[in-house]
Amino acid sequence: MRKYTNILVTMLKSHITGNYITLRGELIISSTGLSNVDNHEYEQLSLEENIAHIKDLLPGVKISVISGVCDITIHFFIYNQVVRCNDIYEKMKEEFSVIADKVYDYEGHLNLRIDVVANTTSMGEKEEVRFLNKGRVVEYRIVKKEYEDDLISKIRKTICQKRRE
């Protein structure tokens, strides 16, 4: 019985003190000219490892790769999941930067457009963040930041302060 109580307490702590993330967006790989990007070129980029890293960072993320008429689109979606990583934006930026380097290093003259929006809630703070790129340079910007003052937020703050002490 004590074992199950410890598991329940651990789950409750991570639920209350964790960072909640909702993320949606896409990476679009296209050619510089009017030619299309085929599956062979996508396979040569070997982005599966990077996609696996993103799945490790964001457990529960749904990732789909769709081959369009002239491009290949990688869709991301996750809704209100707990993420235990405090520097999730930096880690995602690193993964997106690696993907950008692979795309721009490919000899087929490919382009990449990153358009990913993330909403996080952590200890009463709500942030909306947008990931964008210009060539190889990937950045994120905090678009909106709000503070909540409800009961759950106060409980989260109290627990986190007690953990620091």
Summary of the structure (lengths in Angstrom):
residues: 165
radius of gyration: 19.0
end to end distance: 28.8
largest distance: 64.7
contacts: 460
relative contact order: 0.19
helix: 39%
strand: 40%
